[in-house]
Amino acid sequence: MPVKQCPACNKQYDFDLNLLVCPDDRTMLLVPQPTYEIPGSDSLETLVYRLLWDLYYESDMVCPKCGWTDDMRLYCKNDKTLMERRLVDNGVDDILLLHNRYRIEEYLGERQFSHCFSGIDKELNKECMIQILSSNILLDEKSLQRFNRLVARAGELDHPAIYKIDSINSYRSNRYLKTPYIVGESLDLKAAKRLGEHKNKNGGTALETIIEIFIDLLAALDYAHSKEIAHGNLSLSKMLILEDGSLKVMDFCMSSRQFKDLEWDGPQRETGTVNVYGDLEATAPEIMKGKHPSKASDIYAVGCALYEALAGKPPFERESDIQTVFAHLHDEPESFDARLSVPPGLEAIVMKALAKEPEQRFESAAAMAEALKSYRSQ
């Protein structure tokens, strides 16, 4: 027999009682909700089934005990059992083989807008990565159209330090990206701290390694900017260091703000759970005021990333998103701790990239790269 339960005192009440709140503490009672049953176990196939949702169609609500169906009831009228909504197979023979070409091999993890898998391109007999888009993109047609358009533009980029998107493919009503398979580690805070444990490819120190990586990053950005493409959401987590020490910049044009159904110059619609700006720790002040991603906002993001790589923390690390936004808009970054031994010349380069006004930053990624090269040669 189903029951209603108070989450505060755990007291249970008969489901048929006309009660919405607990009489003892006035807490809203919880009612069990129907579940979705997907064929298969907790396996790779099951995960792909969940992501490629339209491979199934939804049945009516079904009682798992007696089989009674009714799409309007949560509980069976015969035995009060919680109803289930089952998914019925649409006749797909091999869920792990997309377009009879790309075989899904292993789940790698979740990114901002997709779930990533390693795979095999059977036609080329070559490893690849498959990124199935998240449902929050697929359910919004305008966002999906913008996403397709931006990914197509990003796919035009061809630079040694830019992670290339080979194709965006349709699978029924779903989308997935096919990209090269690479092995590396993002230059996030943890990786940045480990830079002191190894030399760069020229045998340099940790500081020289950081400078070299950021010169390569700026070269990639300068190339993209020459094509009128801004990254839009750059941070250390988007910078992948491969096993040979080379750099790959990930996720060009993958800022939520760039493809969500929002007007750039309209009022900002922000909630406590949804952030449309991208990575707040590296977002330029003008972006928070509603401006488009630009060369200047990318340079600001480079400044944030370089500051974090040197200091071990972002330039504007605050307790809440609102405080972080305010800091980017109004606060000046703290000088580097003397214990970090960041030379004044390098600090000046970082601080110029972090200027509040775009025109006070480096005029281009190439100009900032030249400043780093000049510092390195001193």
HELIX and SHEET records of a PDB file:
HELIX    1   1 LEU A   44  LEU A   51  1                                   8    
HELIX    2   2 TRP A   53  LEU A   55  5                                   3    
HELIX    3   3 SER A  135  LEU A  138  1                                   4    
HELIX    4   4 GLU A  141  ALA A  154  1                                  14    
HELIX    5   5 LEU A  189  LYS A  193  1                                   5    
HELIX    6   6 ARG A  194  GLU A  197  5                                   4    
HELIX    7   7 ALA A  206  SER A  226  1                                  21    
HELIX    8   8 LEU A  236  LYS A  238  5                                   3    
HELIX    9   9 SER A  256  PHE A  259  1                                   4    
HELIX   10  10 LEU A  280  ALA A  282  5                                   3    
HELIX   11  11 PRO A  285  MET A  288  1                                   4    
HELIX   12  12 LYS A  295  ALA A  311  1                                  17    
HELIX   13  13 ASP A  321  HIS A  330  1                                  10    
HELIX   14  14 ALA A  338  LEU A  340  5                                   3    
HELIX   15  15 PRO A  344  ALA A  353  1                                  10    
HELIX   16  16 PRO A  358  GLN A  360  5                                   3    
HELIX   17  17 ALA A  365  ARG A  376  1                                  12    
SHEET    1   A 2 VAL A   3  GLN A   5  0                                        
SHEET    2   A 2 GLN A  12  ASP A  14 -1                                        
SHEET    1   B 3 THR A  35  GLU A  37  0                                        
SHEET    2   B 3 GLU A  84  ASP A  89  1                                        
SHEET    3   B 3 TYR A  56  VAL A  62 -1                                        
SHEET    1   C 6 LEU A  97  LEU A  98  0                                        
SHEET    2   C 6 TYR A 102  GLU A 110 -1                                        
SHEET    3   C 6 SER A 114  ASP A 121 -1                                        
SHEET    4   C 6 LYS A 126  LEU A 133 -1                                        
SHEET    5   C 6 ASN A 174  PRO A 180 -1                                        
SHEET    6   C 6 SER A 167  TYR A 171 -1                                        
SHEET    1   D 3 GLY A 184  SER A 186  0                                        
SHEET    2   D 3 MET A 239  LEU A 242 -1                                        
SHEET    3   D 3 LEU A 247  VAL A 249 -1                                        
END                                                                             
